Amino acid sequence: MDDFLYLVPIALGLGLVGLVAFLWALNNGQYEDLDGAAERILFDEDEGPLNQKPRDTGPDVSADRRS
């Protein structure tokens, strides 16, 4: 029974820390755009390298030259 005298204040303190963290996140706009990151991953904004021709890098040095 004496253990509850320690556990109850610890539980209340952790609950208060969680509440303060939630209110901080709420006030700093962490919950403003919940779907933005999920939608950004679906659409590619920069398609530059896909539309360009491959560069000529010279002879293929990785080819096996045994004959």
C-alpha positions as CSV (number, residue, x, y, z in Angstrom):
1,M,0.0,0.0,0.0
2,D,2.9,2.3,0.6
3,D,4.0,1.9,-3.0
4,F,0.9,3.7,-4.2
5,L,2.0,6.8,-2.3
6,Y,4.9,6.9,-4.8
7,L,3.2,5.7,-7.9
8,V,0.2,8.1,-7.9
9,P,2.3,11.3,-7.9
10,I,4.6,9.8,-10.6
11,A,1.5,8.9,-12.8
12,L,0.0,12.4,-12.3
13,G,3.3,14.0,-13.2
14,L,3.7,11.9,-16.3
15,G,0.2,12.7,-17.3
16,L,0.8,16.4,-16.8
17,V,4.0,16.2,-18.9
18,G,2.0,14.6,-21.7
19,L,-0.7,17.2,-21.5
20,V,1.8,20.0,-21.7
21,A,3.5,18.4,-24.7
22,F,0.2,18.0,-26.4
23,L,-0.8,21.6,-25.8
24,W,2.6,22.8,-27.0
25,A,2.2,20.9,-30.2
26,L,-1.3,22.2,-30.7
27,N,-0.3,25.8,-30.2
28,N,2.8,25.5,-32.5
29,G,0.7,24.3,-35.5
30,Q,1.9,20.7,-35.5
31,Y,-1.6,19.5,-36.3
32,E,-2.4,22.1,-39.0
33,D,-1.8,19.9,-42.1
34,L,-2.2,16.3,-41.3
35,D,-2.8,15.1,-44.9
36,G,0.0,17.2,-46.5
37,A,2.9,14.9,-46.0
38,A,0.8,11.8,-47.0
39,E,-0.1,13.6,-50.3
40,R,3.3,15.0,-51.0
41,I,4.9,11.6,-51.2
42,L,2.5,10.6,-53.9
43,F,3.3,13.4,-56.3
44,D,6.7,14.0,-57.7
45,E,7.4,17.8,-58.1
46,D,10.9,17.5,-59.6
47,E,10.9,15.4,-62.8
48,G,14.1,17.0,-64.2
49,P,16.4,14.0,-64.3
50,L,13.8,11.7,-65.8
51,N,13.3,13.9,-68.8
52,Q,17.0,14.5,-69.6
53,K,19.1,12.4,-71.9
54,P,21.7,10.3,-70.2
55,R,25.2,11.8,-70.4
56,D,28.0,10.2,-72.4
57,T,30.4,9.0,-69.7
58,G,33.0,7.6,-72.1
59,P,34.0,4.0,-72.5
60,D,32.5,1.5,-70.2
61,V,35.3,0.7,-67.8
62,S,33.3,-2.0,-66.0
63,A,33.1,-4.2,-69.0
64,D,34.9,-7.5,-69.0
65,R,37.8,-7.2,-71.5
66,R,39.0,-10.8,-71.6
67,S,39.3,-12.1,-75.1
